[in-house]
Amino acid sequence: MAKQDFTALIGKAKETQIKTPVQKVVPIKEKKNEVLFSLHIPAEKLKALKMISAEQNISLKNLINSAIDKKYFENK
């Protein structure tokens, strides 16, 4: 097997510029009128709430918000 001269090939590869495509990511700006609020509740109550939300196939957030709405904001 004859030894090949790779310097010309390497020089050619260095001259070639590969343009990598750049993907522009634009976030969807959705303004939500929400504020993060955290609180401490007993572990057993949280477990029960999670079970109820799973049974009703809704998120824990929606379950708690609907309970607050029913208790404090309906029929006023």
Backbone torsions as a table, in degrees:
resi	resn	phi	psi	omega
1	MET	NA	128.3	-177.2
2	ALA	-83.4	144.0	178.7
3	LYS	-76.2	130.6	-177.3
4	GLN	-101.7	153.5	178.3
5	ASP	-91.1	106.7	-177.7
6	PHE	-90.8	-4.9	-176.8
7	THR	-63.4	-37.9	179.2
8	ALA	-67.0	-40.6	179.6
9	LEU	-66.6	-40.7	178.4
10	ILE	-65.6	-42.1	177.5
11	GLY	-62.0	-39.7	178.9
12	LYS	-66.2	-39.8	179.4
13	ALA	-67.0	-36.9	178.6
14	LYS	-68.3	-32.1	-180.0
15	GLU	-72.9	-32.1	-177.8
16	THR	-75.1	123.2	178.2
17	GLN	-99.8	126.4	178.3
18	ILE	-96.1	122.8	178.7
19	LYS	-91.0	113.0	178.0
20	THR	-82.3	127.9	178.9
21	PRO	-66.2	138.4	-179.6
22	VAL	-111.3	125.4	179.4
23	GLN	-94.6	128.1	179.6
24	LYS	-91.7	122.8	-179.6
25	VAL	-103.1	120.4	179.7
26	VAL	-116.5	114.5	-179.7
27	PRO	-70.2	146.6	176.7
28	ILE	-81.6	121.4	-178.1
29	LYS	-90.8	107.2	179.2
30	GLU	-119.4	113.5	179.9
31	LYS	-84.0	121.6	176.2
32	LYS	-109.6	137.7	179.6
33	ASN	-90.3	63.5	-177.8
34	GLU	-131.5	152.6	177.4
35	VAL	-130.1	137.7	177.8
36	LEU	-71.1	130.9	-179.8
37	PHE	-139.7	127.4	179.3
38	SER	-122.8	151.9	-179.5
39	LEU	-150.7	165.0	178.1
40	HIS	-100.7	130.0	174.3
41	ILE	-132.8	155.4	179.1
42	PRO	-59.7	144.4	-176.0
43	ALA	-58.6	-39.2	-179.3
44	GLU	-65.6	-37.2	177.6
45	LYS	-67.0	-40.9	178.8
46	LEU	-63.6	-42.1	178.8
47	LYS	-61.7	-42.8	179.2
48	ALA	-65.5	-40.3	178.2
49	LEU	-64.3	-39.5	177.8
50	LYS	-63.9	-39.4	178.2
51	MET	-64.5	-43.6	179.4
52	ILE	-62.8	-44.2	-179.4
53	SER	-65.0	-35.3	177.8
54	ALA	-68.8	-40.2	179.4
55	GLU	-65.0	-37.3	-179.1
56	GLN	-86.8	-3.4	179.4
57	ASN	57.7	42.7	174.5
58	ILE	-129.9	163.5	-179.6
59	SER	-75.4	157.1	177.4
60	LEU	-61.3	-37.0	177.6
61	LYS	-60.1	-48.3	179.8
62	ASN	-65.7	-36.6	178.5
63	LEU	-61.8	-48.5	-178.3
64	ILE	-67.5	-42.8	179.5
65	ASN	-63.6	-39.2	179.3
66	SER	-68.5	-35.2	177.2
67	ALA	-66.0	-41.0	177.3
68	ILE	-64.5	-42.9	178.3
69	ASP	-60.3	-46.4	-179.0
70	LYS	-64.1	-40.6	-176.1
71	LYS	-74.8	-42.9	-168.5
72	TYR	-114.4	-18.5	-171.3
73	PHE	-120.8	-6.5	176.3
74	GLU	-96.9	147.9	178.3
75	ASN	62.0	39.0	177.6
76	LYS	-115.8	NA	NA
